[in-house]
Amino acid sequence: MYTHQREKIGIILVLLGISISLYLFSGSTAAFPPLHAATMDTIIDVGRLKIGASDTPTFHIFGAMIMEITAISPLYIMKTPFLVFAISPVFYLLVQKIVGDPIIAGLFTAVRLVSGNTGTPKHFLYSHGFGKVLLFLFIVLLVTIYRQGYLDKRRFWLELLFIVAIVPLSYDIEAHFLLILGTLAIITIVYNKFEMSSISFTIVLLLTTLGVIELGINGFVYTKVAPLFISQSVKMGSFDKFLLAYFGGGGSELTRLYFKRPSILTPLLILKYLLFGILSLFFSIFFIDGLISDRHLPKETTILASLLGAAGLWLGLRLLIGSLAFDALAFPATIVLLWFYNNSSQVRIPISTRKFAYIGIVILIVVNISVAGVRVTTGNVFDRNISSGQTNSIEQYLHNYEADGANVRTDVKTWFRIELFRHVHRDVTRSSMKGEIRSLELRHVQYLVGEQMEVDSNTLYILNLNRDKVALMNWVHLQPWRESHSEIVSNPWVDKVYANGESEIYI
């Protein structure tokens, strides 16, 4: 098949992935977007962004500009598909750069777009999503530089621009940049037998620049990251969450209430992450053996090694704060798999590396499509009801308790939606920053289902019965309220004071 025909097929696959994903994830967002929308609307109101009011100022200013130009309501800005049209071509470009096959690049791009639980990370307005666009472009630039073996001024300034731009855009991806550059600097120096080449010097310079900006100018590390690691507030460990979600068991007192994925997902995801683990281990052995035996390794393998090293560090850091981020391995392991497919002649092992990689590609595509299908058919594309009118009616009811100073506890998404509706309707007499509205904690859930005596006085509990899962802080997800509704209704310690068919309020 001619090259231009393969390119056309690849582009068609990407467009097909965009179309299907927009249909699947229409109106499906994560919990935090309403809070970002309120910040963007505040910028429009006051004409500026207050110092210290945002951890991602570039993102919030960008969103405010879009709202001002397009007149999109803050109620809808965070579920409008902007990101998908930026991340699709960039990810396609990256995969094409690694694998050299437009059809495979198109397939992987399409599969990536239809994967996930909500549309926020890859489709809508999302700071970390735009950060990933910069990260993918940065990796494309790195691969180009390492393959050519030299660095010109134009590419250096592009790299520096990416480094400077990521800091106010996404703290999450900024951390990835730091980890990737740190591991890449060390690995490149070892690869060059501790001689400082122009490329390794540039990597160290970029790492130093980003480190100075982060530690010397940006206060995020001191105000958010350090307290998070120092805090003892993690109530449920990462391993417990993993066991509860996929195997239905664990050491938590709320085992029966914890959100469980469909059982068919467990073997699919085990197969997927087993493949990622094998790929990571195989490449690590291949790379380390090449360094020790002084065998020729393509320079770009140092980039792949740094991606895997950074993913391992990221996984370890997230474990410390109660988040089991297995997905951190997905991207680098996929890139390694594609590299093996395109560079089989570089790997000397008894079996055919290209056949091994081809089988891995087929398994990965089939598993990802199957997982996406299971999530859709079992209702695991979460929370499509974000534009219903229920928050308005809840807010009207809460007005009655304004003078009483009642505290409010609810799931994270409902909390942020109420804050957004209050802001849009200019009802800012009560702010969540003062503590009136907060996320439910595990002890509150136990109180609602009758497993614990009263925990907080003068507190309203808002239950959204349409939620497909109940999201609490620290990445804790519980079963929908409808699963425990009968226990709550029969609990003599709580009284229902409001119901609108979609939500209920207890006191």
C-alpha positions, 0 to 999 in steps of 0.5 A: 500500500502506498504511503499516502494511502496509509496516511489517509487511512490513519487520518480517517481512524483518528477522525473516527476516534474523535467522533465516537469519543465525543458521542460516548463522553458527551456531558461526562466530566470529572468532579473538579471542572465546575470549580475551574469554571467558577474561577474563570468566571471570576476573572471575567467579573473582576478583570484580572486574576488575583495573585495566589488565587489559582494553581494553574493561572494560564489555564484559567486565563485561557478559559476566561478568554474563551468564555469572553470571546464565545459567550459560552456560559460557565455552566457549559464551558468545561464540557465543551470539546476543545482539548480533543482537537489539540491532543488528537493530532499531537498524539498521532504525530508522536506515535507516528514518530515512534512507530513509523506507520500511519495506520498503527498511529491512527489506531492507537490515537483512536483507542486512546480517545475512547478510553477512560471514565470521563471526557475531561482528561482528553476531550474538554477544557482541562489544564492537565490535558493541555499540559499533556499536549505540551509534553507530547510535543516536547517528547517529539522534539527530544526524539528528533534531536536525539536521532539527529545527534545535535541541537540547534538554537531554534530547537533549544528555544522551543524546548525552553518555551515548553519548560516555561509554559508548563509551570503556570498551566499544569502542576501535574504535568510539570511534575512529569517534566521534572521527573523525565528531565531528571532521569534523562539527565542522569541516563544520558550522562551514563550513556555518554560514559560521563562525558558532557555532550551538548545535548546532555548539557542542554538537558541539565540546563532545562532541568535546572531552569525548571527546578529554579522556577518551581522551587524559587518562584512558584509556591505550589510545592510549599503550599500544596505538595509538601503539606499533602505528603506531611499530612496524616489524613489518608484514611484508606490506603492505595492497596485497599482501594485497588482490592476494593475496586477490582476484587471486592475485598480489602481492609477498609471498614466500608468494603461493602459500600466501596465502588466496584468495577464490573467483574469482567474488567478485572481480567482485562485490566490484569492482562493489560497491566501485565503486558505493561509490566513485561514490556517495562521489565524487558526494555529495562533489561535490554537497556541496562545490559546494553550499557553494561556490555557496551553494546551500541544502543540508539540514542533515543532509547535513553528517552524511553528509559527516562519515560519508564524511570519517571513513571516508576517514580511517579507511581511511587510518589502517588502511592504515598498519598493514597493514589494507585496510579497504575496508568502512569505505566501505560504511556511509556510502556506503549511507546516502548512497545511501538519502538520495539515494533519499528526497531526490531533489528536493534534487539538481538534475542532468540525470538522475533522482536517484531512478532513479539511487538505485533502480538503485543500491539494486537493484545493492547488494542483489543483489550483497550477496546474491550474495556471501553465497551464494558464501561459503556455497556455497564454504565461506567461512563460516569455522571452525564447529568451535570446540566440538570436543574437539580442544583438550582432547586437544592440551592433554593432549599439551602437558602432556608438554612442560611441564618442557621449557619448549617454546615453542608456535606456532600460528594465532591462533584455536587459540592463544586457544582453548588459552588458554581451555580452560586457563583453564576447566580451571584449568590456569594454570601456563603463560600466553601472556603469558610467551611460551610460546604465540604466533602463527605468523609467516611465517618459521615457515610457510616453515620448515614447508613446507621453504622455510627452515631452522630458525628457532626451537629447541625449538618445537612447531607446532600445525596445525589441519587443519580450519581453513578458513583459517590466521589469523596476526597483522596480518590475514594469512590463509593457505590451510588446512593441508590445502593444504600438508600434503604439503609439511609431511609430506615436509619432512625438517627437521620431525617429527610428534610428535602427531596426533588426526585433526583436528590435528597437532603438529610439532617 
